[in-house]
């Protein structure tokens, strides 16, 4: 009797420790013009790259029906690889003509749960061309806030957008948080100092994430503008980029998938 009781206590405590130490792998990817032009072979390549993630965050989903359809098709491909996935897609952003897009989240349902379908942060739609998409997820009952963001190009004042977003985050979000996306600015710039002063850190530093159109010698990478920022409650164990190019000979084929590399982070909280 005593031995059985001991085993139950041991299992209970072990499960508690496991739950507290569960790690999540999150990938953020600006998939260029993600819509109906992506064929089955390309979706298969994408799914192979992100299949080990728990959460996939996507920017630049085409605002029309083709964008929502592409996300659903990618989700279907992932579902055939051994794990159950689900997804949400934002409404089109309230943006100037030719700038509107959607955001998407795709996640494994085994450990990631949601209570609503997320929302565009409408309070920022007059300050940010493509207002961010917020989704609260729950990992073993613990709330994690995800914010998905694609800023204006570098020559159209992304600084103003990032300042507005920083102010909103500091005033409104108190849960552990991940802010992921294409910032069109390098994380080393002083613009992010206020964000970092609140305990946020960047998953990658001095890491180029966009692809050139043509190789320069052996160099096919261009700008360090995609990143994942995470709050002080989050414990990062690993981060980097998924380089699906590797050699100049692969650049042309790689650019058919996207002109950005995915960024990833593995963490607990």
N, C-alpha and C positions, 0 to 999 in steps of 0.2 A: 504493500500500500504506500509506504513512505517513498519507495523507489519510483512508483508511478507519479506521485505528487511532484517529486523532484524533477522528473522529466517534463511534466506539463509547465512547471515554473520556468525551467530552462528554455523550452520552446517559446514561451510567451516573451521572455526577456530577449531572446535571440531575434524574434520577429520585430520587437520594438526597436532594437538597435538597427536591424536591416532597414526598417522603414525610415528611421531618422537619417540613415546614410545613403539612401537611394540617390543615384546620380541620373541626371537627365542630359541627353545630348541634343542640342538645338542647332539647326542649320538655318542661316538666312541667305537668301539668294535673289538678286535682281535678275530675273529671267527675261531677257530682251523680247518685247512684243509677244508675251506669252498668250497665244491664242490659237486659232484654227490652223495657222500655218505650220504648227509643230506636228510632225507625222508620228506614226506609231513607233518607228525605230528610234526617233529622237526622245520620245517619252520613255522608252525602255532604257536608254542611256542615262537619262536623268534619274529614273527610279533606282537604278543600280548604284548611282553615286550617293543617294541619300537614304538608302534602305536601312542603314544602321542607326539613323537618327530617331529620336522620339518625337521631335517637333520640327516641322519645316515651315519657315516664314518666307513668303514670296512677295516681291514687289514687281511692278510693271505688268500686271495682268491686264489684258486688253479690256476696255470698258464695256464692249458689246457682248452679245451672247457667246461669241467664240472664246472669250476669255474664261467665262464660267465653265464652259464645256471642256476647255483644256485642263482646268483644275480637276474637274470630275474624272476626266480620262486618266490623268496622272494618279489620282487616288485609286482608281480601279487597278492600274498596273501595280501599284504598291501592295494592294490587297492580295495580289496573286503571288506575293513573295514571302508568305509565311506569317505575317502579322496583320491584324485588323486595324485599319486606319479610318479616320473620319476627317471632315474638312468644313470650313466656313469661308465664305467669300464676302467681302464688303460690297456695299452699294458703290456705284461710281462716285468718285470724289467730286466735290463741288468746285470745279476748276475751269480756267480759261479754255477756249477751244484748242483742240489737239494736245492738251495736257492731261485731260481726264484719264484716270485708270482705276483699277480695282486692286485691293490687296487680298491675300489669302493666307490661311493657316491650315496645315495638314498635320495630323498627329496620330500616334498609336493610342488606341483606346484602352489598352491593358492597364496603364498606370496614370494616364492623363484623362481627367474628366472636366466637363464644362457645365455651367448652370444657365448660360445664355449664349447667344450667337455673336456677341461682340458688337461694337458700334464705332462708326467714324466719330472723331472728337469734333463735333460741330462748333464748339466754342472757339475753335481755331480756324474755321473755314474762311474767315476774312483776312487772316494773317498768314496762312499757309496755303499754297496752291493745291496741294494734294494732302488734305488733312489726314492725320494718322488714324490708324485702325487699332482699337484697343480690345483685347480679349483677356478675360480672367480665366485661368485654368487652375485645376486643383490636383495636386500630387500627394497621394496619401492623406487627403483632407486639408492639406496646406495650400493656401492661396498664393498664386504667382501671377502677377500682372504682366502681360506682353503688350508692347507697343510697336507697331509696324509703320515705318516711315520712309518716304522717298522725297527728298528735298528738290528744290529748283536746281537747275544747272549752275555751275560755279560762277558764271558771268551774269546771273540774274538774282543776286543777293540771297543766297541760301543762308547767310549769316542771320538775317532778320527772322527767317523761319525757325532756325535752331534756337535763337534767343527766346522766341515766343513759346516754343515747345518746352524749353528748359523751365521757363516760368510756370507753365501749366503743370508740369510734372512735380515741381517742388511744392506747389500749392494744393495739389489735389490727390496725389498718389502716395499712400503710406505703406502699402504692402511691398514685399520683395518684388523687384521689377527687372525686366529685361527690355531694353530699347534696341531694336535691330533695324538695319536698313541701309539704304544708299544715301549718304549725307552730302555727297558732292563736295566734301571738305575733309582734310586730313585730321585725324584725331589729335595730332601734336599741336594744332593751332590754338592760340590763346582763347579762341571762341568757346572752347570746351572747358576752360578753367573753372568756371562757376559750377558746372555740372560735376566736375571731378572733386571740387571742394566739398560737395555734399556726400562724398564717399563713393561715387560712381567710378568704375574703371572700364577701360577698353579691353576687349578680348584680344585684339591684335594691335601691334604698333609697328610703324615703318614697313608695312606689308602691302605691296601693290596688289590691287584686286581687279583692275579692268584690263581688257585685252586690246593690244594694238591691232590695226588693220593689216599691217605688214611687219614681219620680224625685222628688228634692227640687230643684225648679227645673230646672236643667239637669244636676244631679249624680246619677249613677246608681251611683257607686262607694262602697264602705263601709269595708272593713278591709284593712290591708296585712299579710297573714298568709301568703301563698304566696311561696316564694322558692327559690333555688338557691344553695347554698354550695359553693365550690370550693377545693381545696387550693392551696398555694403553687406547685406545679409547673405549674399550669395558667395559660395566657396567654389572658385574655379579650380578644376584639376587639369584641364587641357584645353587648348584652343589652337586655331590655325585656319588655313584655307584648304579647300579641296581643289587641287590643281589638276584639271582634266585635260590640260594641253600638253605639258611636259616637254615637248620638242616643237621646234618651229614647223616641222613637217605636218604637225597636227593642228596648226592654228586655223586654217581655213575651215576644216570640219568642225572644230570647237566653236567657232563663231556662229555656226548654224544653231547651236544650242543657246548661247548667250554671249554677250561681250563682257560679262562679269564672272568672276569666280565666286563660288559659295564660301561663306565664312561660317565656322562652327565653334561651339563652345560646349564643354562638358562640365557639369557643375552639380552641386548639392545645395540645399538651403534649409 
